[in-house]
Amino acid sequence: MTSCISTILFILTKNQNVSILSSVPIYYVLALLRYGTTHLLFLLVVMLVQATIVLNMQHQSKQESELDIKEKQQII
């Protein structure tokens, strides 16, 4: 659930810090409201997974932009 929230926030804001830092508190509040409890260790693991997803997305976009630059240089 937090990965979904993080990914949506990242797509909307294009800022990895906002997506990572915002989704865990959102999940924390939702878990407290729905279940009445939540676990800090689980939230830390989720935050690590979110950071991995966002960094992977950035790495892929960086590779794509580098390929585009190389293709443009070959054309010239």
N, CA, C and O atoms as CSV, one atom per row, in Angstrom:
chain,resi,resn,atom,element,x,y,z
A,1,MET,N,N,0.820,-1.188,0.000
A,1,MET,CA,C,0.000,0.000,0.000
A,1,MET,C,C,0.867,1.256,0.000
A,1,MET,O,O,0.585,2.209,-0.727
A,2,THR,N,N,1.908,1.256,0.804
A,2,THR,CA,C,2.752,2.452,0.844
A,2,THR,C,C,3.553,2.631,-0.433
A,2,THR,O,O,3.835,3.759,-0.836
A,3,SER,N,N,3.922,1.532,-1.072
A,3,SER,CA,C,4.616,1.658,-2.355
A,3,SER,C,C,3.713,2.300,-3.386
A,3,SER,O,O,4.165,3.112,-4.193
A,4,CYS,N,N,2.457,1.947,-3.366
A,4,CYS,CA,C,1.482,2.551,-4.272
A,4,CYS,C,C,1.348,4.045,-3.979
A,4,CYS,O,O,1.373,4.863,-4.899
A,5,ILE,N,N,1.206,4.398,-2.710
A,5,ILE,CA,C,1.100,5.811,-2.326
A,5,ILE,C,C,2.361,6.554,-2.741
A,5,ILE,O,O,2.286,7.652,-3.292
A,6,SER,N,N,3.522,5.957,-2.477
A,6,SER,CA,C,4.796,6.583,-2.812
A,6,SER,C,C,4.938,6.796,-4.313
A,6,SER,O,O,5.371,7.861,-4.754
A,7,THR,N,N,4.577,5.792,-5.091
A,7,THR,CA,C,4.686,5.899,-6.546
A,7,THR,C,C,3.757,6.971,-7.093
A,7,THR,O,O,4.151,7.744,-7.966
A,8,ILE,N,N,2.541,7.027,-6.597
A,8,ILE,CA,C,1.592,8.055,-7.038
A,8,ILE,C,C,2.112,9.440,-6.684
A,8,ILE,O,O,2.061,10.351,-7.510
A,9,LEU,N,N,2.610,9.604,-5.467
A,9,LEU,CA,C,3.158,10.904,-5.067
A,9,LEU,C,C,4.384,11.266,-5.892
A,9,LEU,O,O,4.572,12.433,-6.235
A,10,PHE,N,N,5.218,10.288,-6.214
A,10,PHE,CA,C,6.399,10.562,-7.031
A,10,PHE,C,C,6.005,11.014,-8.427
A,10,PHE,O,O,6.585,11.958,-8.963
A,11,ILE,N,N,5.028,10.348,-9.015
A,11,ILE,CA,C,4.577,10.722,-10.362
A,11,ILE,C,C,3.973,12.125,-10.354
A,11,ILE,O,O,4.194,12.904,-11.281
A,12,LEU,N,N,3.218,12.442,-9.317
A,12,LEU,CA,C,2.584,13.759,-9.241
A,12,LEU,C,C,3.581,14.879,-8.952
A,12,LEU,O,O,3.484,15.959,-9.535
A,13,THR,N,N,4.534,14.631,-8.060
A,13,THR,CA,C,5.436,15.701,-7.632
A,13,THR,C,C,6.802,15.653,-8.297
A,13,THR,O,O,7.514,16.657,-8.307
A,14,LYS,N,N,7.185,14.507,-8.855
A,14,LYS,CA,C,8.516,14.296,-9.436
A,14,LYS,C,C,9.618,14.558,-8.410
A,14,LYS,O,O,10.718,14.980,-8.768
A,15,ASN,N,N,9.321,14.307,-7.145
A,15,ASN,CA,C,10.272,14.541,-6.078
A,15,ASN,C,C,10.336,13.299,-5.196
A,15,ASN,O,O,9.356,12.949,-4.540
A,16,GLN,N,N,11.485,12.637,-5.182
A,16,GLN,CA,C,11.590,11.395,-4.425
A,16,GLN,C,C,11.492,11.624,-2.931
A,16,GLN,O,O,10.943,10.785,-2.216
A,17,ASN,N,N,12.010,12.740,-2.444
A,17,ASN,CA,C,11.955,12.998,-1.004
A,17,ASN,C,C,10.528,13.175,-0.524
A,17,ASN,O,O,10.165,12.674,0.540
A,18,VAL,N,N,9.719,13.877,-1.292
A,18,VAL,CA,C,8.319,14.071,-0.916
A,18,VAL,C,C,7.586,12.745,-0.922
A,18,VAL,O,O,6.807,12.461,-0.012
A,19,SER,N,N,7.826,11.932,-1.935
A,19,SER,CA,C,7.088,10.670,-2.022
A,19,SER,C,C,7.468,9.713,-0.900
A,19,SER,O,O,6.600,9.059,-0.322
A,20,ILE,N,N,8.747,9.625,-0.592
A,20,ILE,CA,C,9.177,8.714,0.469
A,20,ILE,C,C,8.732,9.212,1.832
A,20,ILE,O,O,8.228,8.441,2.649
A,21,LEU,N,N,8.918,10.491,2.074
A,21,LEU,CA,C,8.614,11.037,3.396
A,21,LEU,C,C,7.118,11.210,3.635
A,21,LEU,O,O,6.688,11.248,4.788
A,22,SER,N,N,6.326,11.315,2.597
A,22,SER,CA,C,4.889,11.527,2.774
A,22,SER,C,C,4.100,10.236,2.877
A,22,SER,O,O,3.096,10.186,3.587
A,23,SER,N,N,4.526,9.205,2.195
A,23,SER,CA,C,3.709,7.997,2.157
A,23,SER,C,C,3.710,7.223,3.465
A,23,SER,O,O,2.688,6.638,3.826
A,24,VAL,N,N,4.817,7.202,4.180
A,24,VAL,CA,C,4.849,6.468,5.449
A,24,VAL,C,C,3.909,7.101,6.479
A,24,VAL,O,O,3.148,6.370,7.113
A,25,PRO,N,N,3.926,8.421,6.676
A,25,PRO,CA,C,2.948,8.992,7.612
A,25,PRO,C,C,1.497,8.778,7.174
A,25,PRO,O,O,0.618,8.577,8.012
A,26,ILE,N,N,1.249,8.821,5.869
A,26,ILE,CA,C,-0.106,8.565,5.373
A,26,ILE,C,C,-0.518,7.146,5.727
A,26,ILE,O,O,-1.626,6.919,6.213
A,27,TYR,N,N,0.380,6.182,5.483
A,27,TYR,CA,C,0.076,4.796,5.829
A,27,TYR,C,C,-0.095,4.633,7.334
A,27,TYR,O,O,-0.989,3.915,7.781
A,28,TYR,N,N,0.748,5.288,8.111
A,28,TYR,CA,C,0.678,5.201,9.570
A,28,TYR,C,C,-0.697,5.652,10.073
A,28,TYR,O,O,-1.311,4.981,10.902
A,29,VAL,N,N,-1.168,6.782,9.571
A,29,VAL,CA,C,-2.481,7.303,9.982
A,29,VAL,C,C,-3.588,6.355,9.531
A,29,VAL,O,O,-4.508,6.073,10.299
A,30,LEU,N,N,-3.513,5.860,8.298
A,30,LEU,CA,C,-4.539,4.936,7.804
A,30,LEU,C,C,-4.568,3.653,8.624
A,30,LEU,O,O,-5.642,3.136,8.933
A,31,ALA,N,N,-3.387,3.135,8.980
A,31,ALA,CA,C,-3.332,1.907,9.779
A,31,ALA,C,C,-3.907,2.139,11.172
A,31,ALA,O,O,-4.630,1.294,11.701
A,32,LEU,N,N,-3.586,3.278,11.758
A,32,LEU,CA,C,-4.131,3.569,13.081
A,32,LEU,C,C,-5.646,3.721,13.043
A,32,LEU,O,O,-6.349,3.226,13.924
A,33,LEU,N,N,-6.146,4.406,12.019
A,33,LEU,CA,C,-7.592,4.603,11.918
A,33,LEU,C,C,-8.326,3.296,11.644
A,33,LEU,O,O,-9.388,3.041,12.211
A,34,ARG,N,N,-7.757,2.477,10.780
A,34,ARG,CA,C,-8.458,1.254,10.387
A,34,ARG,C,C,-8.276,0.107,11.385
A,34,ARG,O,O,-9.239,-0.564,11.757
A,35,TYR,N,N,-7.035,-0.105,11.809
A,35,TYR,CA,C,-6.748,-1.264,12.649
A,35,TYR,C,C,-6.505,-0.922,14.121
A,35,TYR,O,O,-6.542,-1.805,14.978
A,36,GLY,N,N,-6.261,0.330,14.409
A,36,GLY,CA,C,-6.019,0.744,15.784
A,36,GLY,C,C,-4.599,0.514,16.249
A,36,GLY,O,O,-4.270,0.831,17.392
A,37,THR,N,N,-3.741,-0.033,15.388
A,37,THR,CA,C,-2.348,-0.268,15.750
A,37,THR,C,C,-1.492,-0.325,14.494
A,37,THR,O,O,-2.002,-0.543,13.395
A,38,THR,N,N,-0.209,-0.132,14.659
A,38,THR,CA,C,0.744,-0.264,13.564
A,38,THR,C,C,2.113,-0.581,14.165
A,38,THR,O,O,2.314,-0.400,15.366
A,39,HIS,N,N,3.047,-1.047,13.351
A,39,HIS,CA,C,4.349,-1.473,13.848
A,39,HIS,C,C,5.452,-0.642,13.207
A,39,HIS,O,O,5.507,-0.499,11.986
A,40,LEU,N,N,6.329,-0.097,14.047
A,40,LEU,CA,C,7.403,0.761,13.564
A,40,LEU,C,C,8.374,-0.008,12.671
A,40,LEU,O,O,8.810,0.524,11.650
A,41,LEU,N,N,8.721,-1.232,13.024
A,41,LEU,CA,C,9.646,-2.023,12.215
A,41,LEU,C,C,9.087,-2.247,10.812
A,41,LEU,O,O,9.814,-2.147,9.824
A,42,PHE,N,N,7.801,-2.549,10.732
A,42,PHE,CA,C,7.169,-2.737,9.435
A,42,PHE,C,C,7.244,-1.451,8.610
A,42,PHE,O,O,7.507,-1.494,7.408
A,43,LEU,N,N,7.015,-0.317,9.256
A,43,LEU,CA,C,7.078,0.961,8.543
A,43,LEU,C,C,8.491,1.252,8.034
A,43,LEU,O,O,8.651,1.809,6.948
A,44,LEU,N,N,9.510,0.885,8.801
A,44,LEU,CA,C,10.884,1.081,8.350
A,44,LEU,C,C,11.199,0.203,7.147
A,44,LEU,O,O,11.877,0.642,6.218
A,45,VAL,N,N,10.713,-1.031,7.158
A,45,VAL,CA,C,10.913,-1.921,6.012
A,45,VAL,C,C,10.203,-1.362,4.784
A,45,VAL,O,O,10.747,-1.376,3.680
A,46,VAL,N,N,9.011,-0.882,4.984
A,46,VAL,CA,C,8.241,-0.301,3.875
A,46,VAL,C,C,8.962,0.919,3.310
A,46,VAL,O,O,9.007,1.109,2.094
A,47,MET,N,N,9.518,1.733,4.179
A,47,MET,CA,C,10.240,2.920,3.722
A,47,MET,C,C,11.460,2.521,2.889
A,47,MET,O,O,11.778,3.186,1.903
A,48,LEU,N,N,12.135,1.458,3.272
A,48,LEU,CA,C,13.265,0.956,2.499
A,48,LEU,C,C,12.815,0.468,1.121
A,48,LEU,O,O,13.477,0.746,0.121
A,49,VAL,N,N,11.710,-0.246,1.062
A,49,VAL,CA,C,11.178,-0.717,-0.220
A,49,VAL,C,C,10.798,0.471,-1.106
A,49,VAL,O,O,11.079,0.467,-2.305
A,50,GLN,N,N,10.173,1.467,-0.529
A,50,GLN,CA,C,9.788,2.653,-1.295
A,50,GLN,C,C,11.005,3.352,-1.861
A,50,GLN,O,O,11.011,3.742,-3.028
A,51,ALA,N,N,12.030,3.514,-1.050
A,51,ALA,CA,C,13.252,4.173,-1.519
A,51,ALA,C,C,13.871,3.391,-2.670
A,51,ALA,O,O,14.365,3.985,-3.629
A,52,THR,N,N,13.847,2.076,-2.583
A,52,THR,CA,C,14.381,1.233,-3.649
A,52,THR,C,C,13.591,1.414,-4.942
A,52,THR,O,O,14.179,1.506,-6.019
A,53,ILE,N,N,12.277,1.465,-4.842
A,53,ILE,CA,C,11.434,1.653,-6.027
A,53,ILE,C,C,11.694,3.005,-6.680
A,53,ILE,O,O,11.857,3.092,-7.897
A,54,VAL,N,N,11.732,4.051,-5.871
A,54,VAL,CA,C,11.944,5.397,-6.414
A,54,VAL,C,C,13.324,5.517,-7.036
A,54,VAL,O,O,13.460,6.081,-8.121
A,55,LEU,N,N,14.352,4.998,-6.374
A,55,LEU,CA,C,15.692,5.065,-6.935
A,55,LEU,C,C,15.795,4.255,-8.223
A,55,LEU,O,O,16.513,4.650,-9.141
A,56,ASN,N,N,15.094,3.136,-8.302
A,56,ASN,CA,C,15.077,2.342,-9.524
A,56,ASN,C,C,14.412,3.117,-10.662
A,56,ASN,O,O,14.894,3.101,-11.794
A,57,MET,N,N,13.321,3.784,-10.361
A,57,MET,CA,C,12.644,4.588,-11.381
A,57,MET,C,C,13.553,5.713,-11.875
A,57,MET,O,O,13.600,5.987,-13.075
A,58,GLN,N,N,14.260,6.354,-10.978
A,58,GLN,CA,C,15.166,7.430,-11.376
A,58,GLN,C,C,16.329,6.895,-12.198
A,58,GLN,O,O,16.741,7.524,-13.172
A,59,HIS,N,N,16.857,5.749,-11.817
A,59,HIS,CA,C,17.964,5.148,-12.554
A,59,HIS,C,C,17.541,4.810,-13.983
A,59,HIS,O,O,18.293,5.040,-14.930
A,60,GLN,N,N,16.346,4.269,-14.132
A,60,GLN,CA,C,15.846,3.935,-15.466
A,60,GLN,C,C,15.643,5.180,-16.312
A,60,GLN,O,O,15.986,5.184,-17.494
A,61,SER,N,N,15.097,6.224,-15.733
A,61,SER,CA,C,14.877,7.450,-16.500
A,61,SER,C,C,16.200,8.105,-16.868
A,61,SER,O,O,16.319,8.702,-17.938
A,62,LYS,N,N,17.195,8.000,-15.992
A,62,LYS,CA,C,18.518,8.547,-16.293
A,62,LYS,C,C,19.151,7.783,-17.446
A,62,LYS,O,O,19.752,8.392,-18.332
A,63,GLN,N,N,19.027,6.460,-17.450
A,63,GLN,CA,C,19.575,5.653,-18.541
A,63,GLN,C,C,18.899,5.998,-19.858
A,63,GLN,O,O,19.561,6.091,-20.892
A,64,GLU,N,N,17.589,6.187,-19.829
A,64,GLU,CA,C,16.865,6.534,-21.049
A,64,GLU,C,C,17.308,7.891,-21.583
A,64,GLU,O,O,17.463,8.057,-22.793
A,65,SER,N,N,17.513,8.855,-20.702
A,65,SER,CA,C,17.942,10.173,-21.156
A,65,SER,C,C,19.371,10.129,-21.699
A,65,SER,O,O,19.688,10.841,-22.652
A,66,GLU,N,N,20.235,9.307,-21.108
A,66,GLU,CA,C,21.591,9.157,-21.631
A,66,GLU,C,C,21.574,8.519,-23.012
A,66,GLU,O,O,22.352,8.910,-23.882
A,67,LEU,N,N,20.698,7.541,-23.225
A,67,LEU,CA,C,20.577,6.924,-24.543
A,67,LEU,C,C,20.081,7.926,-25.576
A,67,LEU,O,O,20.559,7.945,-26.710
A,68,ASP,N,N,19.123,8.758,-25.183
A,68,ASP,CA,C,18.618,9.781,-26.093
A,68,ASP,C,C,19.721,10.757,-26.486
A,68,ASP,O,O,19.805,11.161,-27.646
A,69,ILE,N,N,20.558,11.138,-25.540
A,69,ILE,CA,C,21.654,12.065,-25.824
A,69,ILE,C,C,22.651,11.421,-26.776
A,69,ILE,O,O,23.135,12.072,-27.701
A,70,LYS,N,N,22.960,10.155,-26.557
A,70,LYS,CA,C,23.908,9.458,-27.434
A,70,LYS,C,C,23.352,9.331,-28.847
A,70,LYS,O,O,24.091,9.481,-29.820
A,71,GLU,N,N,22.057,9.056,-28.965
A,71,GLU,CA,C,21.428,8.939,-30.282
A,71,GLU,C,C,21.473,10.285,-31.008
A,71,GLU,O,O,21.744,10.332,-32.208
A,72,LYS,N,N,21.211,11.366,-30.296
A,72,LYS,CA,C,21.254,12.695,-30.918
A,72,LYS,C,C,22.648,13.054,-31.364
A,72,LYS,O,O,22.824,13.680,-32.409
A,73,GLN,N,N,23.644,12.668,-30.587
A,73,GLN,CA,C,25.042,12.947,-30.947
A,73,GLN,C,C,25.460,12.150,-32.174
A,73,GLN,O,O,26.248,12.639,-32.984
A,74,GLN,N,N,24.952,10.943,-32.327
A,74,GLN,CA,C,25.282,10.118,-33.494
A,74,GLN,C,C,24.648,10.698,-34.754
A,74,GLN,O,O,25.223,10.608,-35.839
A,75,ILE,N,N,23.482,11.283,-34.613
A,75,ILE,CA,C,22.809,11.876,-35.775
A,75,ILE,C,C,23.582,13.085,-36.277
A,75,ILE,O,O,23.687,13.308,-37.483
A,76,ILE,N,N,24.116,13.857,-35.354
A,76,ILE,CA,C,24.858,15.066,-35.720
A,76,ILE,C,C,26.191,14.648,-36.251
A,76,ILE,O,O,26.999,15.497,-36.627
